[in-house]
Amino acid sequence: MLDPKIVRKDFPILDRHVRGGKPLVYLDSAATSQKPSRVIEAVADFYERHNANVHRGVYLLAEEATVLYEEARAKVAGFVGAPDPRALVFTKSCTEAINMVAGGWGRKVLRPGDEIVITEMEHHSNLIPWQMVARDTGAVLVRFPVTDDGFLDIPRAPITERTRLVCVAQMSNVLGTINPVRELSEAAHAAGALLLCDGAQGVPHLETDVAALGCDFFAFSGHKMLGPTGSGGLWARPELLEEMDPFLGGGEMIREVWFERATWNEIPYKFEGGTPAIASSIGLGAAVDYLRDLGMGSVRAHEVGLTRRALEALSAIEGLTIHGPADPERRGGVISFWLDDVHPHDLATILDADGLAIRAGHHCAQPLMRRLGVPATARASFYVYNTLEDVEALAVALQSARERFSSGAWL
Amino acid sequence: MSLDELYREIILDHYKNPRNKRPLPAADIDLERNNPLCGDEITVRVRLANGVVADAAFEGQGCSISQASASMLTEMAKGKSLDEVEALVLAFRGMMSGKSEAGEEHLGDLVAFKGVVKYPVRIKCAVLAWDTLQEGVTKHRGGA
């Protein structure tokens, strides 16, 4: 079993005191996670000892840099269950990974009238790229509805013979809902469509195996899973990567260049034009090592425990509404809520004075906000370093928040 | 009552009892803007008569700071010429950027927002309605 008190020692930032000496209670890991020393040191070690460009030089440092970068790729690919590292493209973010599919696959194969099914709970990063592609290709976006209790409305799944792609988050960044990706992959394939899974919120918290999910494209972010910002990845079935057009044209991604034309490098390099985020990707490899050592089963069990306690404690607060599934086994540790009379931004400012970092806003999911009938929500999210004491601190701060808001003392 | 307490009371009063939060038909300036970071939405409307603000109103939703600021705007803009409105926007932006105290004597109750300067992320909430008004004035002049 994971002991967060021990885990916390690996995260230097958690020793910080903020806002007049209050210990930092970090509850915004769904936005970005904190980084363990092992990741910070891997990045520093690269710059201090091995820094050179990859896949270019013949000298020792270039060789070391290339080996470290490719080792990181193999680790990250293995972590998401991909047997072949060639199918894992390093990207700067999950957003970039999805745009890579939209631009390289969508723009190439979609035809007028083709349908792209997108769930109502997608992050804007799995919606806007498809809006852009639909505008240019004549493809049509189709809404996959969400039920009142925060699940995908499976009986109303709009997957038909016109569907070319289904876009679904592994876990919602607002509701915490864990979606039945495997089931939806099967439904998509039965209809002759492909499935893209946005794993930004899933990979950091759930044991992930792209083969078991049955998806065709899998995008994820590195900085939400203890890795550096500027890291992330796209996995896709190799034959799809072969079919796709490149994303950025430039160095690295070519095989041979003439003045008028060029041929593309093999996968995954075809998609890594320009000098990649070498140090960040190596840092992501270190993050994967760290998570493997903790064990993803333990990570999940720890977070279910925190979520169960948080749902209990927050439900007991007068005037507080929680959005998303009530069963901690069917959701992750992302809890969105609304406290009567206190706008989420004001609430976040009030809690900040207590040393608590929570998120407020639309969480890049405006269509979902409209579905929930709220302009914004407050959101607390947990990770490996959060403790039951953090959950209690949140509950205590929220209990007095309405009163403190009305007094204006926070202003 | 300390000055801080007075300021708090002004902001909360405008939030809980917003002034001129209503439609304003046939407005000369009518502009909706939002703060994409947090989703605050404001529509500012102004009706002019002889180059002077005859009526001002707002609609929208958002945090206490954005809504109270919009409420104060509608009260303060009334009776002012567009030049005076622009001077007020400039003075308020100056105070909220923490750079300039010039013109603070013209800001009236708006000085209540001075405390928000210590929350850099939330300055945008305070100036949203004012930025909207300024854009509306600029557009109105361009079209005139």
Contacts between the chains, C-beta under 8 A, distances in Angstrom:
chain1	res1	chain2	res2	distance
A	343	B	62	6.7
A	343	B	63	4.2
A	343	B	64	6.2
A	344	B	38	7.9
A	344	B	63	7.6
A	345	B	38	5.4
A	345	B	40	7.7
A	345	B	62	7.5
A	345	B	63	3.8
A	345	B	65	7.6
A	345	B	122	7.0
A	345	B	125	6.7
A	346	B	63	5.1
A	346	B	64	5.1
A	346	B	65	7.6
A	349	B	119	6.2
A	349	B	122	6.6
A	360	B	38	6.7
A	361	B	37	6.5
A	361	B	38	4.5
A	361	B	39	5.9
A	362	B	38	7.4
A	362	B	39	4.4
A	366	B	39	7.2
A	369	B	39	7.2
A	375	B	39	5.3
A	375	B	41	7.5
A	375	B	61	5.1
A	375	B	62	7.2
A	376	B	38	6.3
A	376	B	39	4.8
A	405	B	64	7.8
A	406	B	12	7.3
A	407	B	8	7.8
A	408	B	5	7.6
A	408	B	8	3.2
A	408	B	9	6.6
A	408	B	11	6.9
A	408	B	12	4.9
A	409	B	8	7.2
A	411	B	4	7.9
A	411	B	7	7.0
A	411	B	8	4.6
A	411	B	11	6.0
A	411	B	12	7.7
A	411	B	115	5.7
A	411	B	116	7.6
